[in-house]
Amino acid sequence: MITFIIRRILVMIPQLLLLSIIIFLLAKAMPGDAITGAFQGNPDADANHLEEIKEKMGLNDPWYQQYGRWLGNFVQGDMGMSYVHKQKVSSLLAGRLGNTLLLSIATMITIYLISIPLGIIAGRWHNSWADKLVVTYNYVALATPVFVFALIMLFIFGFSLGWFPITGSVDIRAENGSWEYYISKAKHLVLPTLSGAIIGTVGTIQYLRNDIIDTKLKDFVKTARAKGVPEGRVYTRHILRNSILPIAAFLGYEITLLITGSVFIESIYSYPGLGKLFIESISTRDFTVVSALVMISGAAVIVGTMLSDIILSIVDPRIRID
Amino acid sequence: MKTELTVDQQEALKKVKAENKSFAQTIWHEIKNDKVAFIALFILTVIMLIAYISPLFLDQTESGRVNFSQIYKPPSAEFWLGTDRGGRDIFTQLMIGARNSFTIGVVITLISGVLGLGIGLISGYYGGKVDFVIMRVIDFLMVLPTLMLIIVFVVIVPKFNVWSFIGIMSILLWFGKARLIRSRTLAERELDYVNASKTLGTPNWKIMLFEVFPNISSLVIVNMTLNLAGNIGIETGLTFLGFGLPESTPSLGTLISYAQHPDVMENKWWVWLPASLTILVVMLCINYIGQAIKRASDARQRLT
């Protein structure tokens, strides 16, 4: 058990290093460096002077030295300067991170709220009309691209019905910290959350349904029934206890989906989070921000996958054999 | 010495041969018996026929010309789906977009399929150290933030065109497939027919290509069908964001991207809604057909 966990954590280190090398090389391949950004549009900057600064900043060193410095700074939280926003990348990200976290957490909670009851219904009354309805919903959700769904939601509930605000994360007139502020924040959250959650339920429903269909024929369930445990309790106490834990563990695998979703949903709803920042930065060629964002997302996926692997290995010892 | 078969044996052999349908026949049988899959196949065929044939009759330079007297016309007899901000016919653009999105989706699926198949076969067939190294590389590639990397590549590639887009997508979308094929190949190589061929001295590449591959081909077909839907989704999504197909090759995503303008979204639904629904319908149809093929490939799941 312990050896598996240690081995799994050790695997993560080369993955993170490799990711950082790839991103560093990509950042080098992107046009422009720290100098071009800082002196962009400054007519007084002359070529010799720029070359001098470049030398001083170490931009003429071999790539591995530059990489070492970049990684060292990155780990310490210094991700460079944004050319466009003229501020530190780290503070720029910190300002947006809260919104993305809020949206992701709300989306995950909504996914569970929808998929766990539906999964249980479909599994318990397997092949009933309710099950068929859930399966059809799953098919449609699987086939719907997130950006198409988000646009249609925005069109119906934002524009046509006008029930919810269509852009931003909060009403700018609302005073920070006031009651209206939180209400407005919640209202701005509804559509982006539902757009991600309604079609994000596929994996969880499918897993739960199949797992219940498998488990309900197992011997220990028959034993419980034979002992006279009421049918409802058989499900809550005996079957679900086995099925719910892996669902919680899948959270780490879902991070990739959440990141992908946030890129589309945040751009469609102009929601000021990291996904929108990524699209903005790449459109304005603000590459320090872009590489920082790719690095952070990649690291989040690597760490999330590792946590899921470890939790699942505790839940299901068969996985550990590897 | 050739032994003569008895009449009974000949009968039995005939019967087995008759029942032993090809995979294509099994798929067709499965789709025919599944109402939803049959309708899906029908709708998809109709959409594709219109999308591939109608551009032959439509004058692309004529319909692509900006006409300021016809800006944002709602649907009418002359313009079936209205016009856009340049007065161009939306229906023509929809058909060209559907054709481009589908064609590029198929090309990406095929290229990434060949990559995944090749690497998966090699990894699973040789096993051991080769397998270990390839699988560790794939483990790493699987945790990359793929969508973000595709966008970064699209932006930094010099002289970006359709082929560079196809290349970027194919290179970043084969990992899952390779892993799937590798696990099936691992099981397959333990079987007697592989050992028999090895003993006979058949070269490894021949065993992989002509013996193992046909036995896992149904898995490959199922996986590629479902991937096709996914790839069309990713392509149109990227084009929607402005990081997909270049403007010279309009896709369904190009039409939908006009909806980023609030006025178009709210008041000119005919510009973006038909393209959105086309993507939905096409992806749903491909998925239903894919599920039918999946059932056909697994005898236990077949309907009849």
HADDOCK unambig.tbl for C-alpha pairs under 7 A between the chains (distance, minus, plus):
assign (segid A and resid 15 and name CA) (segid B and resid 140 and name CA) 6.04 0.50 0.50
assign (segid A and resid 30 and name CA) (segid B and resid 156 and name CA) 5.80 0.50 0.50
assign (segid A and resid 140 and name CA) (segid B and resid 284 and name CA) 6.51 0.50 0.50
assign (segid A and resid 143 and name CA) (segid B and resid 280 and name CA) 6.91 0.50 0.50
assign (segid A and resid 143 and name CA) (segid B and resid 283 and name CA) 5.42 0.50 0.50
assign (segid A and resid 143 and name CA) (segid B and resid 284 and name CA) 5.16 0.50 0.50
assign (segid A and resid 143 and name CA) (segid B and resid 287 and name CA) 6.66 0.50 0.50
assign (segid A and resid 144 and name CA) (segid B and resid 280 and name CA) 5.85 0.50 0.50
assign (segid A and resid 145 and name CA) (segid B and resid 233 and name CA) 5.64 0.50 0.50
assign (segid A and resid 147 and name CA) (segid B and resid 237 and name CA) 6.43 0.50 0.50
assign (segid A and resid 148 and name CA) (segid B and resid 276 and name CA) 5.87 0.50 0.50
assign (segid A and resid 155 and name CA) (segid B and resid 265 and name CA) 6.75 0.50 0.50
assign (segid A and resid 155 and name CA) (segid B and resid 266 and name CA) 6.70 0.50 0.50
assign (segid A and resid 159 and name CA) (segid B and resid 266 and name CA) 5.92 0.50 0.50
assign (segid A and resid 256 and name CA) (segid B and resid 145 and name CA) 6.74 0.50 0.50
assign (segid A and resid 260 and name CA) (segid B and resid 147 and name CA) 6.52 0.50 0.50
assign (segid A and resid 294 and name CA) (segid B and resid 148 and name CA) 6.58 0.50 0.50
assign (segid A and resid 297 and name CA) (segid B and resid 145 and name CA) 6.52 0.50 0.50
assign (segid A and resid 298 and name CA) (segid B and resid 143 and name CA) 7.00 0.50 0.50
assign (segid A and resid 298 and name CA) (segid B and resid 144 and name CA) 5.62 0.50 0.50
assign (segid A and resid 298 and name CA) (segid B and resid 145 and name CA) 5.36 0.50 0.50
assign (segid A and resid 301 and name CA) (segid B and resid 143 and name CA) 6.02 0.50 0.50
assign (segid A and resid 302 and name CA) (segid B and resid 143 and name CA) 5.83 0.50 0.50
